[in-house]
C-alpha cells in the first residue's frame, strides 16, 4: 500500500507559487517610462519637459513601494526590478539631461562628472542593498531620488527663467559633483519613516499641508529647487551636530561589498524599495 505524503504548513510556505505582481511593478514600469521619456526629450532640447519627467519618475518610485506595502504584494522580483529602474531614472537620466543641457560645453570635465554621478548612484544603491543600518529615522547618504529631483528642479528653473552661459554650466557641474559626493557620504538624512500618517492629525497639520501646495503652485521649479536644496544641505548640518554631541547615528558596518552572502534588508521607500 502506497504511503501518502503529507504536506506540512511549512512545506506549503516554502513552495510559494512563482509569479509577478502587476500593480506595484506597473508603477515601477511607469517610472522607467518617465525616465526614458526624459532622456528622449533632452536629446531634442526640451529640457523643461525632461526635468518634469524626472520629477514624475520620483513620485512614481515613491508610490510603487507604498502600493506594494498596502496590497501586501512585495516580492524579491519587485525589489530587484525597482533597483534597476532607480539606476536609470535617478542616475543615468539626470546625468544625460544635464550633460545635454550644458556640461558638454565643458569638454572632458563635463562628461567625467556626469559619469561620476551615475557611478555614485549605482554605488549608493548597492551599498544600501547590502548594508544593515540600525537607524530607521535616517538614511546614510543623500537618497538618489532626492538628488535627481534637485538636479531636475535646477534645470527646470534655468529653463523657466531662460538663464544660460558658461557660469551656469560650471554651477551645474559643481552641483552634480556635490550631489555625487553626498550620495556616497556618511551624512545622515531624515527618512521621515517615523511620521504617522495612518491616524488622526491636528487641523493645523492639514492647514500647513495645504499652504505647502499653495506655495509650490506659485513657482513650482523654484520652490522645488529651494526645498530639495535645503534637504540636501541638512545632511551636512546634521552630521556636524551629531559630531559635536558625540552621537553615532550609524554603526560601523565594515566592508560594503555586495557578495552573495551579504544580508538583505528592507529598502528605503515604501515596502522594500531601494533608493
Secondary structure, 3 states (H helix, E strand, C coil): CCCCCCCCHHHHHHCCCCCCCHHHHHHHHHHHHHHHHHHHHHHCCCHHHHHHHHHHHHHHHHHHHHHHHHCCCCCHHHHHHHHHHHHHHHHHHHHHHHHHHCHHHHCHHHHHHHHHHHHHHHHHHHHHHHCCCCCCCEEECCCHHHHHHHHHHHHHHHHHCCCCCHHHHHHHHHHHHHHHHHHHCCCEEECCCCCCCCCCCCHHHHHHHHHHHHHHHHCHHHHHHHHHHHHHHHHHHHHHHHHHHCCCCCCCCCCCCCCCCCCCCCCCECCCECC
